Amino acid sequence: MNKFLGIALIVLALAIAIVPIFTDCQSQGKSLILVNGNSIPMKCHWTGLAEIATGVPLIAVGAMIVANRRKENLLNLGIMGSILGILVILLPTNLIGVCQSAMLCNTAMKPALIVLGSLAIVASLVTIVLARKAND
């Protein structure tokens, strides 16, 4: 079961890292235009980059769950996966955010990341529960 949960976390982490690349405003050719004519990326772009930074460690956590059998390691990896899943949810909602209008990042990226982060938390919590039940 741990191998399945680890592989599920790897797939979720890949989706967390890839979804923002195709659903932020910059991928649609939009950016903020300043008064002097320069353009800067919208904050959903920075959220997307931060999601890559949370997806990569989550891939490593999933790979280590697949490779480990020790109860203590699985407990620690489950805790780390839960924390990373919480960060996945917090980045588009509270920490960095997405655009306020009905743009693609607000209608597609934010809900997708909330669902993917929630699934990562559930998989990590199941890993914790199974590790605690092992050898009891």
ZITA-V863057 format. One record per residue. N is the residue number from 1. RES is the residue in one letter. OMEGA is omega in whole degrees, 0 to 359 (* if undefined). Layout:
BEGIN
N/RES/OMEGA, N/RES/OMEGA
END
This chain:
BEGIN
1/M/180, 2/N/178, 3/K/178, 4/F/180, 5/L/178, 6/G/178, 7/I/177, 8/A/178, 9/L/178, 10/I/179, 11/V/178, 12/L/181, 13/A/176, 14/L/177, 15/A/179, 16/I/181, 17/A/186, 18/I/184, 19/V/182, 20/P/180, 21/I/184, 22/F/185, 23/T/175, 24/D/184, 25/C/181, 26/Q/177, 27/S/177, 28/Q/178, 29/G/181, 30/K/175, 31/S/178, 32/L/177, 33/I/180, 34/L/181, 35/V/182, 36/N/177, 37/G/177, 38/N/177, 39/S/177, 40/I/179, 41/P/176, 42/M/186, 43/K/176, 44/C/176, 45/H/180, 46/W/174, 47/T/178, 48/G/177, 49/L/179, 50/A/178, 51/E/173, 52/I/180, 53/A/174, 54/T/180, 55/G/182, 56/V/176, 57/P/178, 58/L/173, 59/I/179, 60/A/178, 61/V/178, 62/G/179, 63/A/179, 64/M/175, 65/I/178, 66/V/187, 67/A/186, 68/N/174, 69/R/183, 70/R/183, 71/K/183, 72/E/180, 73/N/180, 74/L/176, 75/L/181, 76/N/179, 77/L/176, 78/G/177, 79/I/180, 80/M/177, 81/G/178, 82/S/179, 83/I/179, 84/L/176, 85/G/176, 86/I/177, 87/L/178, 88/V/180, 89/I/185, 90/L/183, 91/L/180, 92/P/184, 93/T/187, 94/N/189, 95/L/180, 96/I/177, 97/G/177, 98/V/180, 99/C/184, 100/Q/184, 101/S/182, 102/A/179, 103/M/184, 104/L/181, 105/C/181, 106/N/183, 107/T/182, 108/A/186, 109/M/183, 110/K/179, 111/P/180, 112/A/180, 113/L/177, 114/I/179, 115/V/181, 116/L/177, 117/G/178, 118/S/178, 119/L/177, 120/A/177, 121/I/180, 122/V/179, 123/A/179, 124/S/178, 125/L/176, 126/V/176, 127/T/179, 128/I/182, 129/V/180, 130/L/178, 131/A/179, 132/R/180, 133/K/182, 134/A/177, 135/N/177, 136/D/*
END
